[in-house]
Amino acid sequence: MNHVRRSHGASVLLNGKVLVTGGFDRGALNNTELYDPSTETWTTMSSMNEPRGEHTVFVLTNGKVLVTGGLSNHDFLNSAELYDPSNDTWTTTGSMNDSRGTHTISVLENGKLLVTGGYGNGHWLNSTELYDPSNETWTTTGSMNNARSEHTTSVLKNGKVLVSGGHVSRVALNSAELYDPSTEVWTITGSMNDARSQYTASVLKNGKVLVTGGFVNNASNSAELYDPSTETWTMTGSMNHARWRHTASVLTNGKVLVTGGSDHNALNSTELYDPSTETWTIIGDMNNARGEHTASVLMNGKVLVTGGSYVGRPLNVAELFELFQTK
């Protein structure tokens, strides 16, 4: 990449290119850049209106990119902006009702986007709100039962949204709850077996949700599965290495690739989860150890890993993972 960064955003655009936004170097960044898989090159693009890290990024059906909130040099933001790839411009859009960072964003079946929790203005938040791309406005919706940040959200095949884990006042949570878009109400569902923060959640092709690792006093290697049909969690095979601030990507073959993260130090190890056997296999190491990075599944099936941090230093290195199939 042209700039070192950690806690940034990365989005695969409708044309297959990858837009990387913001993050932190010594302070929050507003610069952006674009990766072209056909040439494997990076191009500096126009800057966001505000510097931000720990924000959320989502590609809308019209091809524009929505960026929300985040931390901007000691201030949490409620602002949001839209990137138009057709003319490389950023424009401000409606602001959220609450300033927040380390929150999540999910697209609902009705096309609206749900933002949940996070931290802002000295508080851990249980508030949630909806963004309507058709009129670029935010409305508050039902509040979660528990405030939380650095949690995960997963859109289930039944259209409901599963929120789990995270932390409040640095205490990791194992609680989980479901949002029903038809009623805008949150209900408690089964709790995870392990409390965890800064972990990953992936919706598998069978509809179950795989959560991996995270931090509870120490890095964890445990993994568990949520079954929406029974609203229960069961432990599955543990990863070979404890890690948090890692990434998890569902590959085209349905397996899940976990990369990097931190134990006591940043990791370059990667491993692959097979849902059919519920087992983990160690695969080739990344060239660079990193946590707080991003991983994007490209249209050609490769996985692009960007930036992150190593011993506190942000990185600008990027690398590609390709799964070679055996006959």
GIWO-V839273 format. One record per helix or strand of 3 or more residues. SS is the DSSP state (h for helix, s for strand). FROM is the first residue (numbers start at 1). LEN is the number of residues. If there is no record, write none. Layout:
SS/FROM/LEN + SS/FROM/LEN
This chain:
s/9/4 + s/18/4 + s/32/5 + s/41/5 + s/56/4 + s/65/4 + s/80/5 + s/89/5 + s/104/4 + s/113/4 + s/128/5 + s/137/5 + s/152/4 + s/161/4 + s/176/5 + s/185/5 + s/200/4 + s/209/4 + s/223/5 + s/232/5 + s/247/4 + s/256/4 + s/270/5 + s/279/5 + s/294/4 + s/303/4 + s/313/3 + s/318/4
